[in-house]
């Protein structure tokens, strides 16, 4: 995954795109919990895995946690 992630980052920089390091987000979780919490079948994310992916994406796009939004 490290080799793949590095290639994705190089392409993102080359094309001026954002990149979400999903492996880094998972690695933070995996320091404390078993991988079965992320994807029971090791392919399809569980609700926990989905939330980790969503949070990683939102952080990259600059979402402000806890910010109040006025209509």
CHARMM internal coordinates of N, CA and C (Angstrom, degrees):
IC EDIT
DIST 1 N 1 CA 1.4414
DIST 1 CA 1 C 1.5262
ANGL 1 N 1 CA 1 C 111.61
DIST 1 C 2 N 1.3202
ANGL 1 CA 1 C 2 N 117.08
DIHE 1 N 1 CA 1 C 2 N -31.71
DIST 2 N 2 CA 1.4656
ANGL 1 C 2 N 2 CA 119.40
DIHE 1 CA 1 C 2 N 2 CA -179.92
DIST 2 CA 2 C 1.5247
ANGL 2 N 2 CA 2 C 111.56
DIHE 1 C 2 N 2 CA 2 C -63.53
DIST 2 C 3 N 1.3337
ANGL 2 CA 2 C 3 N 116.86
DIHE 2 N 2 CA 2 C 3 N -41.14
DIST 3 N 3 CA 1.4686
ANGL 2 C 3 N 3 CA 121.20
DIHE 2 CA 2 C 3 N 3 CA 179.10
DIST 3 CA 3 C 1.5268
ANGL 3 N 3 CA 3 C 110.13
DIHE 2 C 3 N 3 CA 3 C -65.63
DIST 3 C 4 N 1.3114
ANGL 3 CA 3 C 4 N 116.23
DIHE 3 N 3 CA 3 C 4 N -44.75
DIST 4 N 4 CA 1.4613
ANGL 3 C 4 N 4 CA 121.37
DIHE 3 CA 3 C 4 N 4 CA 178.71
DIST 4 CA 4 C 1.5330
ANGL 4 N 4 CA 4 C 110.03
DIHE 3 C 4 N 4 CA 4 C -62.20
DIST 4 C 5 N 1.3295
ANGL 4 CA 4 C 5 N 117.15
DIHE 4 N 4 CA 4 C 5 N -46.55
DIST 5 N 5 CA 1.4581
ANGL 4 C 5 N 5 CA 121.52
DIHE 4 CA 4 C 5 N 5 CA 179.88
DIST 5 CA 5 C 1.5200
ANGL 5 N 5 CA 5 C 112.38
DIHE 4 C 5 N 5 CA 5 C -60.21
DIST 5 C 6 N 1.3192
ANGL 5 CA 5 C 6 N 116.75
DIHE 5 N 5 CA 5 C 6 N -40.41
DIST 6 N 6 CA 1.4642
ANGL 5 C 6 N 6 CA 120.53
DIHE 5 CA 5 C 6 N 6 CA 178.69
DIST 6 CA 6 C 1.5287
ANGL 6 N 6 CA 6 C 110.91
DIHE 5 C 6 N 6 CA 6 C -64.18
DIST 6 C 7 N 1.3200
ANGL 6 CA 6 C 7 N 117.38
DIHE 6 N 6 CA 6 C 7 N -40.00
DIST 7 N 7 CA 1.4762
ANGL 6 C 7 N 7 CA 120.99
DIHE 6 CA 6 C 7 N 7 CA 178.23
DIST 7 CA 7 C 1.5221
ANGL 7 N 7 CA 7 C 110.58
DIHE 6 C 7 N 7 CA 7 C -64.93
DIST 7 C 8 N 1.3083
ANGL 7 CA 7 C 8 N 116.98
DIHE 7 N 7 CA 7 C 8 N -42.08
DIST 8 N 8 CA 1.4682
ANGL 7 C 8 N 8 CA 120.79
DIHE 7 CA 7 C 8 N 8 CA 178.65
DIST 8 CA 8 C 1.5296
ANGL 8 N 8 CA 8 C 109.96
DIHE 7 C 8 N 8 CA 8 C -62.69
DIST 8 C 9 N 1.3223
ANGL 8 CA 8 C 9 N 117.98
DIHE 8 N 8 CA 8 C 9 N -43.28
DIST 9 N 9 CA 1.4642
ANGL 8 C 9 N 9 CA 121.25
DIHE 8 CA 8 C 9 N 9 CA 179.42
DIST 9 CA 9 C 1.5295
ANGL 9 N 9 CA 9 C 111.24
DIHE 8 C 9 N 9 CA 9 C -62.67
DIST 9 C 10 N 1.3442
ANGL 9 CA 9 C 10 N 117.08
DIHE 9 N 9 CA 9 C 10 N -41.42
DIST 10 N 10 CA 1.4687
ANGL 9 C 10 N 10 CA 120.09
DIHE 9 CA 9 C 10 N 10 CA 177.94
DIST 10 CA 10 C 1.5236
ANGL 10 N 10 CA 10 C 110.80
DIHE 9 C 10 N 10 CA 10 C -61.94
DIST 10 C 11 N 1.3253
ANGL 10 CA 10 C 11 N 117.23
DIHE 10 N 10 CA 10 C 11 N -43.45
DIST 11 N 11 CA 1.4680
ANGL 10 C 11 N 11 CA 120.59
DIHE 10 CA 10 C 11 N 11 CA 178.79
DIST 11 CA 11 C 1.5257
ANGL 11 N 11 CA 11 C 111.57
DIHE 10 C 11 N 11 CA 11 C -65.02
DIST 11 C 12 N 1.3189
ANGL 11 CA 11 C 12 N 116.90
DIHE 11 N 11 CA 11 C 12 N -39.48
DIST 12 N 12 CA 1.4662
ANGL 11 C 12 N 12 CA 120.32
DIHE 11 CA 11 C 12 N 12 CA 179.12
DIST 12 CA 12 C 1.5223
ANGL 12 N 12 CA 12 C 110.87
DIHE 11 C 12 N 12 CA 12 C -62.05
DIST 12 C 13 N 1.3217
ANGL 12 CA 12 C 13 N 116.74
DIHE 12 N 12 CA 12 C 13 N -44.96
DIST 13 N 13 CA 1.4683
ANGL 12 C 13 N 13 CA 120.90
DIHE 12 CA 12 C 13 N 13 CA 178.53
DIST 13 CA 13 C 1.5260
ANGL 13 N 13 CA 13 C 110.03
DIHE 12 C 13 N 13 CA 13 C -63.37
DIST 13 C 14 N 1.3131
ANGL 13 CA 13 C 14 N 116.22
DIHE 13 N 13 CA 13 C 14 N -45.50
DIST 14 N 14 CA 1.4695
ANGL 13 C 14 N 14 CA 121.30
DIHE 13 CA 13 C 14 N 14 CA -178.40
DIST 14 CA 14 C 1.5264
ANGL 14 N 14 CA 14 C 111.52
DIHE 13 C 14 N 14 CA 14 C -58.89
DIST 14 C 15 N 1.3344
ANGL 14 CA 14 C 15 N 117.10
DIHE 14 N 14 CA 14 C 15 N -38.21
DIST 15 N 15 CA 1.4614
ANGL 14 C 15 N 15 CA 121.23
DIHE 14 CA 14 C 15 N 15 CA -174.75
DIST 15 CA 15 C 1.5283
ANGL 15 N 15 CA 15 C 113.23
DIHE 14 C 15 N 15 CA 15 C -103.49
DIST 15 C 16 N 1.3337
ANGL 15 CA 15 C 16 N 116.73
DIHE 15 N 15 CA 15 C 16 N 8.26
DIST 16 N 16 CA 1.4544
ANGL 15 C 16 N 16 CA 120.37
DIHE 15 CA 15 C 16 N 16 CA 176.91
DIST 16 CA 16 C 1.5176
ANGL 16 N 16 CA 16 C 113.84
DIHE 15 C 16 N 16 CA 16 C 66.73
DIST 16 C 17 N 1.3135
ANGL 16 CA 16 C 17 N 117.16
DIHE 16 N 16 CA 16 C 17 N 36.68
DIST 17 N 17 CA 1.4630
ANGL 16 C 17 N 17 CA 121.82
DIHE 16 CA 16 C 17 N 17 CA -177.87
DIST 17 CA 17 C 1.5176
ANGL 17 N 17 CA 17 C 111.68
DIHE 16 C 17 N 17 CA 17 C -108.19
DIST 17 C 18 N 1.3140
ANGL 17 CA 17 C 18 N 114.96
DIHE 17 N 17 CA 17 C 18 N 158.16
DIST 18 N 18 CA 1.4526
ANGL 17 C 18 N 18 CA 120.35
DIHE 17 CA 17 C 18 N 18 CA 171.47
DIST 18 CA 18 C 1.5163
ANGL 18 N 18 CA 18 C 108.44
DIHE 17 C 18 N 18 CA 18 C -77.81
DIST 18 C 19 N 1.3150
ANGL 18 CA 18 C 19 N 115.98
DIHE 18 N 18 CA 18 C 19 N 151.51
DIST 19 N 19 CA 1.4571
ANGL 18 C 19 N 19 CA 119.72
DIHE 18 CA 18 C 19 N 19 CA 175.18
DIST 19 CA 19 C 1.5261
ANGL 19 N 19 CA 19 C 107.92
DIHE 18 C 19 N 19 CA 19 C -134.50
DIST 19 C 20 N 1.3102
ANGL 19 CA 19 C 20 N 115.13
DIHE 19 N 19 CA 19 C 20 N 135.41
DIST 20 N 20 CA 1.4532
ANGL 19 C 20 N 20 CA 121.63
DIHE 19 CA 19 C 20 N 20 CA 177.95
DIST 20 CA 20 C 1.5292
ANGL 20 N 20 CA 20 C 107.19
DIHE 19 C 20 N 20 CA 20 C -104.55
DIST 20 C 21 N 1.3119
ANGL 20 CA 20 C 21 N 116.18
DIHE 20 N 20 CA 20 C 21 N 116.95
DIST 21 N 21 CA 1.4632
ANGL 20 C 21 N 21 CA 120.63
DIHE 20 CA 20 C 21 N 21 CA -179.52
DIST 21 CA 21 C 1.5236
ANGL 21 N 21 CA 21 C 108.41
DIHE 20 C 21 N 21 CA 21 C -82.26
DIST 21 C 22 N 1.3211
ANGL 21 CA 21 C 22 N 115.51
DIHE 21 N 21 CA 21 C 22 N 82.94
DIST 22 N 22 CA 1.4605
ANGL 21 C 22 N 22 CA 120.42
DIHE 21 CA 21 C 22 N 22 CA -177.04
DIST 22 CA 22 C 1.5235
ANGL 22 N 22 CA 22 C 111.56
DIHE 21 C 22 N 22 CA 22 C -65.90
DIST 22 C 23 N 1.3172
ANGL 22 CA 22 C 23 N 117.38
DIHE 22 N 22 CA 22 C 23 N -32.39
DIST 23 N 23 CA 1.4659
ANGL 22 C 23 N 23 CA 119.28
DIHE 22 CA 22 C 23 N 23 CA 179.24
DIST 23 CA 23 C 1.5159
ANGL 23 N 23 CA 23 C 110.58
DIHE 22 C 23 N 23 CA 23 C -64.63
DIST 23 C 24 N 1.3274
ANGL 23 CA 23 C 24 N 117.49
DIHE 23 N 23 CA 23 C 24 N -40.67
DIST 24 N 24 CA 1.4663
ANGL 23 C 24 N 24 CA 120.65
DIHE 23 CA 23 C 24 N 24 CA 177.87
DIST 24 CA 24 C 1.5226
ANGL 24 N 24 CA 24 C 110.52
DIHE 23 C 24 N 24 CA 24 C -62.62
DIST 24 C 25 N 1.3311
ANGL 24 CA 24 C 25 N 116.82
DIHE 24 N 24 CA 24 C 25 N -40.28
DIST 25 N 25 CA 1.4644
ANGL 24 C 25 N 25 CA 120.30
DIHE 24 CA 24 C 25 N 25 CA 178.28
DIST 25 CA 25 C 1.5282
ANGL 25 N 25 CA 25 C 110.26
DIHE 24 C 25 N 25 CA 25 C -63.69
DIST 25 C 26 N 1.3321
ANGL 25 CA 25 C 26 N 116.59
DIHE 25 N 25 CA 25 C 26 N -43.86
DIST 26 N 26 CA 1.4678
ANGL 25 C 26 N 26 CA 120.15
DIHE 25 CA 25 C 26 N 26 CA 178.24
DIST 26 CA 26 C 1.5317
ANGL 26 N 26 CA 26 C 110.72
DIHE 25 C 26 N 26 CA 26 C -66.16
DIST 26 C 27 N 1.3294
ANGL 26 CA 26 C 27 N 117.18
DIHE 26 N 26 CA 26 C 27 N -39.72
DIST 27 N 27 CA 1.4656
ANGL 26 C 27 N 27 CA 120.59
DIHE 26 CA 26 C 27 N 27 CA -178.48
DIST 27 CA 27 C 1.5312
ANGL 27 N 27 CA 27 C 111.59
DIHE 26 C 27 N 27 CA 27 C -60.23
DIST 27 C 28 N 1.3321
ANGL 27 CA 27 C 28 N 117.58
DIHE 27 N 27 CA 27 C 28 N -38.03
DIST 28 N 28 CA 1.4599
ANGL 27 C 28 N 28 CA 120.47
DIHE 27 CA 27 C 28 N 28 CA 177.73
DIST 28 CA 28 C 1.5295
ANGL 28 N 28 CA 28 C 110.10
DIHE 27 C 28 N 28 CA 28 C -60.80
DIST 28 C 29 N 1.3154
ANGL 28 CA 28 C 29 N 117.05
DIHE 28 N 28 CA 28 C 29 N -43.16
DIST 29 N 29 CA 1.4618
ANGL 28 C 29 N 29 CA 122.52
DIHE 28 CA 28 C 29 N 29 CA 179.15
DIST 29 CA 29 C 1.5252
ANGL 29 N 29 CA 29 C 110.67
DIHE 28 C 29 N 29 CA 29 C -67.66
DIST 29 C 30 N 1.3281
ANGL 29 CA 29 C 30 N 115.42
DIHE 29 N 29 CA 29 C 30 N -43.55
DIST 30 N 30 CA 1.4671
ANGL 29 C 30 N 30 CA 120.72
DIHE 29 CA 29 C 30 N 30 CA -175.64
DIST 30 CA 30 C 1.5257
ANGL 30 N 30 CA 30 C 113.12
DIHE 29 C 30 N 30 CA 30 C -68.90
DIST 30 C 31 N 1.3033
ANGL 30 CA 30 C 31 N 117.52
DIHE 30 N 30 CA 30 C 31 N -12.66
DIST 31 N 31 CA 1.4632
ANGL 30 C 31 N 31 CA 120.12
DIHE 30 CA 30 C 31 N 31 CA 175.30
DIST 31 CA 31 C 1.5281
ANGL 31 N 31 CA 31 C 110.72
DIHE 30 C 31 N 31 CA 31 C -67.28
DIST 31 C 32 N 1.3333
ANGL 31 CA 31 C 32 N 116.47
DIHE 31 N 31 CA 31 C 32 N -19.39
DIST 32 N 32 CA 1.4617
ANGL 31 C 32 N 32 CA 120.91
DIHE 31 CA 31 C 32 N 32 CA -175.88
DIST 32 CA 32 C 1.5288
ANGL 32 N 32 CA 32 C 114.44
DIHE 31 C 32 N 32 CA 32 C -122.81
DIST 32 C 33 N 1.3317
ANGL 32 CA 32 C 33 N 117.42
DIHE 32 N 32 CA 32 C 33 N -22.13
DIST 33 N 33 CA 1.4664
ANGL 32 C 33 N 33 CA 120.90
DIHE 32 CA 32 C 33 N 33 CA -173.40
DIST 33 CA 33 C 1.5233
ANGL 33 N 33 CA 33 C 111.27
DIHE 32 C 33 N 33 CA 33 C -129.94
DIST 33 C 34 N 1.3199
ANGL 33 CA 33 C 34 N 115.30
DIHE 33 N 33 CA 33 C 34 N 157.23
DIST 34 N 34 CA 1.4658
ANGL 33 C 34 N 34 CA 122.23
DIHE 33 CA 33 C 34 N 34 CA 178.29
DIST 34 CA 34 C 1.5312
ANGL 34 N 34 CA 34 C 110.05
DIHE 33 C 34 N 34 CA 34 C -72.24
DIST 34 C 35 N 1.3083
ANGL 34 CA 34 C 35 N 116.54
DIHE 34 N 34 CA 34 C 35 N 148.84
DIST 35 N 35 CA 1.4681
ANGL 34 C 35 N 35 CA 121.90
DIHE 34 CA 34 C 35 N 35 CA -177.36
DIST 35 CA 35 C 1.5309
ANGL 35 N 35 CA 35 C 113.46
DIHE 34 C 35 N 35 CA 35 C -63.02
DIST 35 C 36 N 1.3146
ANGL 35 CA 35 C 36 N 118.22
DIHE 35 N 35 CA 35 C 36 N -20.28
DIST 36 N 36 CA 1.4694
ANGL 35 C 36 N 36 CA 119.87
DIHE 35 CA 35 C 36 N 36 CA 179.95
DIST 36 CA 36 C 1.5252
ANGL 36 N 36 CA 36 C 111.73
DIHE 35 C 36 N 36 CA 36 C -64.62
DIST 36 C 37 N 1.3327
ANGL 36 CA 36 C 37 N 117.57
DIHE 36 N 36 CA 36 C 37 N -20.60
DIST 37 N 37 CA 1.4645
ANGL 36 C 37 N 37 CA 119.74
DIHE 36 CA 36 C 37 N 37 CA 175.61
DIST 37 CA 37 C 1.5248
ANGL 37 N 37 CA 37 C 111.51
DIHE 36 C 37 N 37 CA 37 C -69.75
DIST 37 C 38 N 1.3200
ANGL 37 CA 37 C 38 N 117.52
DIHE 37 N 37 CA 37 C 38 N -23.95
DIST 38 N 38 CA 1.4651
ANGL 37 C 38 N 38 CA 121.69
DIHE 37 CA 37 C 38 N 38 CA -178.11
DIST 38 CA 38 C 1.5208
ANGL 38 N 38 CA 38 C 112.85
DIHE 37 C 38 N 38 CA 38 C -86.88
DIST 38 C 39 N 1.3198
ANGL 38 CA 38 C 39 N 115.84
DIHE 38 N 38 CA 38 C 39 N -41.09
DIST 39 N 39 CA 1.4704
ANGL 38 C 39 N 39 CA 120.49
DIHE 38 CA 38 C 39 N 39 CA -177.76
DIST 39 CA 39 C 1.5259
ANGL 39 N 39 CA 39 C 107.44
DIHE 38 C 39 N 39 CA 39 C -157.71
DIST 39 C 40 N 1.3111
ANGL 39 CA 39 C 40 N 116.00
DIHE 39 N 39 CA 39 C 40 N 102.07
DIST 40 N 40 CA 1.4607
ANGL 39 C 40 N 40 CA 120.08
DIHE 39 CA 39 C 40 N 40 CA -174.94
DIST 40 CA 40 C 1.5306
ANGL 40 N 40 CA 40 C 111.59
DIHE 39 C 40 N 40 CA 40 C -56.52
DIST 40 C 41 N 1.3427
ANGL 40 CA 40 C 41 N 116.42
DIHE 40 N 40 CA 40 C 41 N -39.99
DIST 41 N 41 CA 1.4671
ANGL 40 C 41 N 41 CA 120.45
DIHE 40 CA 40 C 41 N 41 CA -179.43
DIST 41 CA 41 C 1.5281
ANGL 41 N 41 CA 41 C 111.88
DIHE 40 C 41 N 41 CA 41 C -94.18
DIST 41 C 42 N 1.3363
ANGL 41 CA 41 C 42 N 117.26
DIHE 41 N 41 CA 41 C 42 N 7.00
DIST 42 N 42 CA 1.4578
ANGL 41 C 42 N 42 CA 125.56
DIHE 41 CA 41 C 42 N 42 CA 179.08
DIST 42 CA 42 C 1.5337
ANGL 42 N 42 CA 42 C 112.98
DIHE 41 C 42 N 42 CA 42 C 69.38
DIST 42 C 43 N 1.3387
ANGL 42 CA 42 C 43 N 116.17
DIHE 42 N 42 CA 42 C 43 N 11.30
DIST 43 N 43 CA 1.4659
ANGL 42 C 43 N 43 CA 120.85
DIHE 42 CA 42 C 43 N 43 CA 178.70
DIST 43 CA 43 C 1.5263
ANGL 43 N 43 CA 43 C 111.05
DIHE 42 C 43 N 43 CA 43 C -127.50
DIST 43 C 44 N 1.3213
ANGL 43 CA 43 C 44 N 116.98
DIHE 43 N 43 CA 43 C 44 N -57.12
DIST 44 N 44 CA 1.4607
ANGL 43 C 44 N 44 CA 122.51
DIHE 43 CA 43 C 44 N 44 CA -173.83
DIST 44 CA 44 C 1.5265
ANGL 44 N 44 CA 44 C 110.19
DIHE 43 C 44 N 44 CA 44 C -92.13
DIST 44 C 45 N 1.3333
ANGL 44 CA 44 C 45 N 117.98
DIHE 44 N 44 CA 44 C 45 N 123.93
DIST 45 N 45 CA 1.4594
ANGL 44 C 45 N 45 CA 119.98
DIHE 44 CA 44 C 45 N 45 CA -177.01
DIST 45 CA 45 C 1.5328
ANGL 45 N 45 CA 45 C 112.46
DIHE 44 C 45 N 45 CA 45 C -66.03
DIST 45 C 46 N 1.3030
ANGL 45 CA 45 C 46 N 114.62
DIHE 45 N 45 CA 45 C 46 N 141.27
DIST 46 N 46 CA 1.4619
ANGL 45 C 46 N 46 CA 121.77
DIHE 45 CA 45 C 46 N 46 CA 171.97
DIST 46 CA 46 C 1.5293
ANGL 46 N 46 CA 46 C 107.65
DIHE 45 C 46 N 46 CA 46 C -76.57
DIST 46 C 47 N 1.3303
ANGL 46 CA 46 C 47 N 118.23
DIHE 46 N 46 CA 46 C 47 N 176.24
DIST 47 N 47 CA 1.4673
ANGL 46 C 47 N 47 CA 118.81
DIHE 46 CA 46 C 47 N 47 CA 174.04
DIST 47 CA 47 C 1.5423
ANGL 47 N 47 CA 47 C 112.27
DIHE 46 C 47 N 47 CA 47 C -56.05
DIST 47 C 48 N 1.3186
ANGL 47 CA 47 C 48 N 117.59
DIHE 47 N 47 CA 47 C 48 N -36.16
DIST 48 N 48 CA 1.4698
ANGL 47 C 48 N 48 CA 120.33
DIHE 47 CA 47 C 48 N 48 CA 177.48
DIST 48 CA 48 C 1.5350
ANGL 48 N 48 CA 48 C 109.83
DIHE 47 C 48 N 48 CA 48 C -64.78
DIST 48 C 49 N 1.3261
ANGL 48 CA 48 C 49 N 117.21
DIHE 48 N 48 CA 48 C 49 N -47.18
DIST 49 N 49 CA 1.4623
ANGL 48 C 49 N 49 CA 121.04
DIHE 48 CA 48 C 49 N 49 CA 178.94
DIST 49 CA 49 C 1.5155
ANGL 49 N 49 CA 49 C 111.76
DIHE 48 C 49 N 49 CA 49 C -60.54
DIST 49 C 50 N 1.3306
ANGL 49 CA 49 C 50 N 116.07
DIHE 49 N 49 CA 49 C 50 N -40.01
DIST 50 N 50 CA 1.4559
ANGL 49 C 50 N 50 CA 120.73
DIHE 49 CA 49 C 50 N 50 CA 179.54
DIST 50 CA 50 C 1.5199
ANGL 50 N 50 CA 50 C 111.06
DIHE 49 C 50 N 50 CA 50 C -64.85
DIST 50 C 51 N 1.3263
ANGL 50 CA 50 C 51 N 117.27
DIHE 50 N 50 CA 50 C 51 N -40.50
DIST 51 N 51 CA 1.4601
ANGL 50 C 51 N 51 CA 120.50
DIHE 50 CA 50 C 51 N 51 CA 178.97
DIST 51 CA 51 C 1.5287
ANGL 51 N 51 CA 51 C 111.79
DIHE 50 C 51 N 51 CA 51 C -66.31
DIST 51 C 52 N 1.3234
ANGL 51 CA 51 C 52 N 116.77
DIHE 51 N 51 CA 51 C 52 N -37.15
DIST 52 N 52 CA 1.4665
ANGL 51 C 52 N 52 CA 119.72
DIHE 51 CA 51 C 52 N 52 CA 177.56
DIST 52 CA 52 C 1.5265
ANGL 52 N 52 CA 52 C 109.87
DIHE 51 C 52 N 52 CA 52 C -64.28
DIST 52 C 53 N 1.3225
ANGL 52 CA 52 C 53 N 117.20
DIHE 52 N 52 CA 52 C 53 N -43.10
DIST 53 N 53 CA 1.4683
ANGL 52 C 53 N 53 CA 121.09
DIHE 52 CA 52 C 53 N 53 CA 177.58
DIST 53 CA 53 C 1.5248
ANGL 53 N 53 CA 53 C 110.91
DIHE 52 C 53 N 53 CA 53 C -62.79
DIST 53 C 54 N 1.3265
ANGL 53 CA 53 C 54 N 116.86
DIHE 53 N 53 CA 53 C 54 N -45.69
DIST 54 N 54 CA 1.4652
ANGL 53 C 54 N 54 CA 120.78
DIHE 53 CA 53 C 54 N 54 CA -178.94
DIST 54 CA 54 C 1.5236
ANGL 54 N 54 CA 54 C 110.78
DIHE 53 C 54 N 54 CA 54 C -62.67
DIST 54 C 55 N 1.3245
ANGL 54 CA 54 C 55 N 116.84
DIHE 54 N 54 CA 54 C 55 N -44.57
DIST 55 N 55 CA 1.4629
ANGL 54 C 55 N 55 CA 120.43
DIHE 54 CA 54 C 55 N 55 CA -179.32
DIST 55 CA 55 C 1.5272
ANGL 55 N 55 CA 55 C 110.89
DIHE 54 C 55 N 55 CA 55 C -63.38
DIST 55 C 56 N 1.3258
ANGL 55 CA 55 C 56 N 117.67
DIHE 55 N 55 CA 55 C 56 N -41.24
DIST 56 N 56 CA 1.4646
ANGL 55 C 56 N 56 CA 121.22
DIHE 55 CA 55 C 56 N 56 CA 178.42
DIST 56 CA 56 C 1.5296
ANGL 56 N 56 CA 56 C 110.73
DIHE 55 C 56 N 56 CA 56 C -61.79
DIST 56 C 57 N 1.3389
ANGL 56 CA 56 C 57 N 116.90
DIHE 56 N 56 CA 56 C 57 N -42.35
DIST 57 N 57 CA 1.4688
ANGL 56 C 57 N 57 CA 121.14
DIHE 56 CA 56 C 57 N 57 CA 178.04
DIST 57 CA 57 C 1.5279
ANGL 57 N 57 CA 57 C 110.47
DIHE 56 C 57 N 57 CA 57 C -63.33
DIST 57 C 58 N 1.3315
ANGL 57 CA 57 C 58 N 116.31
DIHE 57 N 57 CA 57 C 58 N -48.54
DIST 58 N 58 CA 1.4618
ANGL 57 C 58 N 58 CA 119.85
DIHE 57 CA 57 C 58 N 58 CA -177.61
DIST 58 CA 58 C 1.5225
ANGL 58 N 58 CA 58 C 112.22
DIHE 57 C 58 N 58 CA 58 C -61.72
DIST 58 C 59 N 1.3187
ANGL 58 CA 58 C 59 N 117.56
DIHE 58 N 58 CA 58 C 59 N -35.98
DIST 59 N 59 CA 1.4582
ANGL 58 C 59 N 59 CA 120.07
DIHE 58 CA 58 C 59 N 59 CA 177.84
DIST 59 CA 59 C 1.5217
ANGL 59 N 59 CA 59 C 111.26
DIHE 58 C 59 N 59 CA 59 C -65.95
DIST 59 C 60 N 1.3369
ANGL 59 CA 59 C 60 N 117.80
DIHE 59 N 59 CA 59 C 60 N -39.55
DIST 60 N 60 CA 1.4630
ANGL 59 C 60 N 60 CA 121.36
DIHE 59 CA 59 C 60 N 60 CA 179.87
DIST 60 CA 60 C 1.5259
ANGL 60 N 60 CA 60 C 111.47
DIHE 59 C 60 N 60 CA 60 C -66.10
DIST 60 C 61 N 1.3323
ANGL 60 CA 60 C 61 N 117.48
DIHE 60 N 60 CA 60 C 61 N -35.84
DIST 61 N 61 CA 1.4663
ANGL 60 C 61 N 61 CA 119.47
DIHE 60 CA 60 C 61 N 61 CA -178.97
DIST 61 CA 61 C 1.5257
ANGL 61 N 61 CA 61 C 112.62
DIHE 60 C 61 N 61 CA 61 C -86.64
DIST 61 C 62 N 1.3400
ANGL 61 CA 61 C 62 N 116.94
DIHE 61 N 61 CA 61 C 62 N 2.81
DIST 62 N 62 CA 1.4546
ANGL 61 C 62 N 62 CA 120.18
DIHE 61 CA 61 C 62 N 62 CA 173.20
DIST 62 CA 62 C 1.5151
ANGL 62 N 62 CA 62 C 116.06
DIHE 61 C 62 N 62 CA 62 C 86.80
DIST 62 C 63 N 1.3104
ANGL 62 CA 62 C 63 N 117.68
DIHE 62 N 62 CA 62 C 63 N 20.78
DIST 63 N 63 CA 1.4621
ANGL 62 C 63 N 63 CA 120.30
DIHE 62 CA 62 C 63 N 63 CA 177.20
DIST 63 CA 63 C 1.5193
ANGL 63 N 63 CA 63 C 109.33
DIHE 62 C 63 N 63 CA 63 C -62.00
DIST 63 C 64 N 1.3263
ANGL 63 CA 63 C 64 N 116.52
DIHE 63 N 63 CA 63 C 64 N 134.83
DIST 64 N 64 CA 1.4544
ANGL 63 C 64 N 64 CA 121.50
DIHE 63 CA 63 C 64 N 64 CA -178.98
DIST 64 CA 64 C 1.5219
ANGL 64 N 64 CA 64 C 109.51
DIHE 63 C 64 N 64 CA 64 C -98.29
DIST 64 C 65 N 1.3285
ANGL 64 CA 64 C 65 N 116.08
DIHE 64 N 64 CA 64 C 65 N 109.84
DIST 65 N 65 CA 1.4598
ANGL 64 C 65 N 65 CA 121.49
DIHE 64 CA 64 C 65 N 65 CA -179.91
DIST 65 CA 65 C 1.5193
ANGL 65 N 65 CA 65 C 110.01
DIHE 64 C 65 N 65 CA 65 C -67.74
DIST 65 C 66 N 1.3186
ANGL 65 CA 65 C 66 N 115.72
DIHE 65 N 65 CA 65 C 66 N 131.98
DIST 66 N 66 CA 1.4522
ANGL 65 C 66 N 66 CA 121.27
DIHE 65 CA 65 C 66 N 66 CA 175.58
DIST 66 CA 66 C 1.5193
ANGL 66 N 66 CA 66 C 113.65
DIHE 65 C 66 N 66 CA 66 C 80.36
DIST 66 C 67 N 1.3174
ANGL 66 CA 66 C 67 N 118.07
DIHE 66 N 66 CA 66 C 67 N 2.09
DIST 67 N 67 CA 1.4570
ANGL 66 C 67 N 67 CA 120.33
DIHE 66 CA 66 C 67 N 67 CA 179.18
DIST 67 CA 67 C 1.5241
ANGL 67 N 67 CA 67 C 109.27
DIHE 66 C 67 N 67 CA 67 C -73.45
DIST 67 C 68 N 1.3032
ANGL 67 CA 67 C 68 N 116.47
DIHE 67 N 67 CA 67 C 68 N 137.10
DIST 68 N 68 CA 1.4648
ANGL 67 C 68 N 68 CA 118.94
DIHE 67 CA 67 C 68 N 68 CA 177.52
DIST 68 CA 68 C 1.5310
ANGL 68 N 68 CA 68 C 108.26
DIHE 67 C 68 N 68 CA 68 C -84.76
DIST 68 C 69 N 1.2955
ANGL 68 CA 68 C 69 N 114.56
DIHE 68 N 68 CA 68 C 69 N 140.44
DIST 69 N 69 CA 1.4659
ANGL 68 C 69 N 69 CA 120.91
DIHE 68 CA 68 C 69 N 69 CA -178.85
DIST 69 CA 69 C 1.5174
ANGL 69 N 69 CA 69 C 108.53
DIHE 68 C 69 N 69 CA 69 C -114.75
DIST 69 C 70 N 1.3111
ANGL 69 CA 69 C 70 N 116.69
DIHE 69 N 69 CA 69 C 70 N 126.59
DIST 70 N 70 CA 1.4436
ANGL 69 C 70 N 70 CA 121.40
DIHE 69 CA 69 C 70 N 70 CA 179.69
DIST 70 CA 70 C 1.5207
ANGL 70 N 70 CA 70 C 108.78
DIHE 69 C 70 N 70 CA 70 C -105.92
DIST 70 C 71 N 1.3296
ANGL 70 CA 70 C 71 N 114.96
DIHE 70 N 70 CA 70 C 71 N 136.12
DIST 71 N 71 CA 1.4822
ANGL 70 C 71 N 71 CA 119.85
DIHE 70 CA 70 C 71 N 71 CA 178.04
DIST 71 CA 71 C 1.4973
ANGL 71 N 71 CA 71 C 111.15
DIHE 70 C 71 N 71 CA 71 C -82.95
END
COOR INIT
IC SEED 1 N 1 CA 1 C
IC BUILD
